[in-house]
Amino acid sequence: MRYLVKARVKTGREEALLQAITEGTLGQGSVAGDEYLHDLQQARVGADGITKWIEVCFCAVQLQEERRYWEEYFDLVSVQDAHARKKCRHENGTEPWACCDCDCTRKLEEKLQRTGDSFLGSLRHGKATAAGS
């Protein structure tokens, strides 16, 4: 299933997050592998400091596997379905693991690209900060 994740970088965690991204260690040890890096490459940040990305997750509970890796650097604001479950081929049983390379995921990411600014660019330039910073 695909989720729209909204989060804020935790106060004081910007440099550590950038280092984990640069070194490729973000999410190290997770079964989700390099999905974390892909997510943040696609992520956008708004003027309100909220970062948004599309997360593909097959856990029975939203982000059950990924949550602890994200929460090391982010305060999660919300996690919501990014697509109607009845239309999701994985969720409706017509194609297991369909979300990995689904055109729906690509379309949602393309739509997201038309909002805000690049999260990674903002993080590298010190503009992706925690609320109130």
SULWOCOR-V64997 format. One record per residue. N is the residue number from 1. RES is the residue in one small letter. PHI is phi in degrees with one decimal (999 if undefined). PSI is psi as a letter, one per 30 degrees, with the letter a starting at -180 (* if undefined). BURIAL is # if it has 9 or more other ideal C-beta (glycine too) atoms within 8 Angstrom, else .. Layout:
# SULWOCOR-V64997
<<N	RES	PHI	PSI	BURIAL> <N	RES	PHI	PSI	BURIAL>>
This chain:
# SULWOCOR-V64997
<<1	m	999	l	#> <2	r	-104.5	k	#> <3	y	-123.9	k	#> <4	l	-93.4	j	#> <5	v	-102.8	k	#> <6	k	-120.7	k	#> <7	a	-153.0	l	#> <8	r	-120.8	k	#> <9	v	-64.9	k	#> <10	k	-66.1	k	#> <11	t	-54.1	k	.> <12	g	80.5	g	.> <13	r	-103.1	g	#> <14	e	-60.1	e	#> <15	e	-65.0	e	.> <16	a	-65.4	e	.> <17	l	-65.3	e	#> <18	l	-60.6	e	#> <19	q	-63.6	e	.> <20	a	-63.3	e	#> <21	i	-68.9	e	#> <22	t	-60.9	e	.> <23	e	-83.0	f	.> <24	g	74.3	g	.> <25	t	-100.3	f	.> <26	l	-60.3	k	#> <27	g	78.8	g	#> <28	q	-57.4	k	.> <29	g	98.8	f	.> <30	s	-85.8	k	#> <31	v	-68.7	f	.> <32	a	-75.8	f	#> <33	g	57.2	b	.> <34	d	-83.2	g	.> <35	e	-59.6	e	#> <36	y	-61.1	e	#> <37	l	-66.0	e	#> <38	h	-60.2	e	.> <39	d	-56.5	e	#> <40	l	-77.0	f	#> <41	q	-67.1	e	.> <42	q	-90.3	f	#> <43	a	-64.0	l	#> <44	r	-126.4	k	#> <45	v	-122.6	k	#> <46	g	-93.9	l	#> <47	a	-59.9	f	.> <48	d	-81.0	f	.> <49	g	83.6	g	#> <50	i	-86.7	k	#> <51	t	-95.5	k	#> <52	k	-126.2	k	#> <53	w	-151.9	l	#> <54	i	-96.8	k	#> <55	e	-115.4	k	#> <56	v	-93.8	k	#> <57	c	-146.0	k	#> <58	f	-109.3	g	.> <59	c	-68.8	l	#> <60	a	-64.9	e	.> <61	v	-110.2	k	.> <62	q	-47.0	k	.> <63	l	53.4	h	#> <64	q	-56.1	e	#> <65	e	-76.5	e	#> <66	e	-80.6	f	#> <67	r	-51.3	e	#> <68	r	-65.6	e	.> <69	y	-73.0	e	#> <70	w	-67.4	e	#> <71	e	-70.2	f	#> <72	e	-66.7	f	.> <73	y	-120.4	f	#> <74	f	-124.7	l	#> <75	d	-95.7	j	#> <76	l	-75.4	k	#> <77	v	-86.7	e	.> <78	s	-159.6	l	.> <79	v	-134.4	j	#> <80	q	-136.2	l	.> <81	d	-57.0	k	#> <82	a	-94.5	f	.> <83	h	-154.0	k	#> <84	a	-61.8	k	.> <85	r	-58.4	e	#> <86	k	-66.8	f	.> <87	k	-90.5	f	.> <88	c	-77.9	k	#> <89	r	-63.7	e	#> <90	h	-69.2	e	#> <91	e	-67.3	e	.> <92	n	-89.6	g	#> <93	g	84.6	g	.> <94	t	-83.2	f	.> <95	e	-154.6	j	.> <96	p	-58.4	k	.> <97	w	63.8	g	.> <98	a	-59.8	f	#> <99	c	-66.1	f	#> <100	c	-58.0	e	.> <101	d	-125.8	h	.> <102	c	-74.6	k	#> <103	d	-65.7	f	.> <104	c	-62.9	e	#> <105	t	-62.4	e	#> <106	r	-58.8	e	.> <107	k	-64.2	e	.> <108	l	-65.0	e	#> <109	e	-66.4	e	#> <110	e	-63.6	e	.> <111	k	-63.3	e	.> <112	l	-62.7	e	#> <113	q	-62.4	f	.> <114	r	-87.1	g	.> <115	t	-120.8	l	.> <116	g	51.1	a	.> <117	d	-120.7	l	#> <118	s	-58.2	k	.> <119	f	-63.8	e	#> <120	l	-63.1	e	#> <121	g	-60.5	e	#> <122	s	-65.1	e	#> <123	l	-64.5	e	#> <124	r	-65.4	f	.> <125	h	-100.2	g	.> <126	g	71.7	g	.> <127	k	-99.3	f	#> <128	a	-91.4	j	#> <129	t	-121.5	l	.> <130	a	-69.6	l	#> <131	a	-56.8	k	.> <132	g	81.3	f	.> <133	s	-86.4	*	.>>
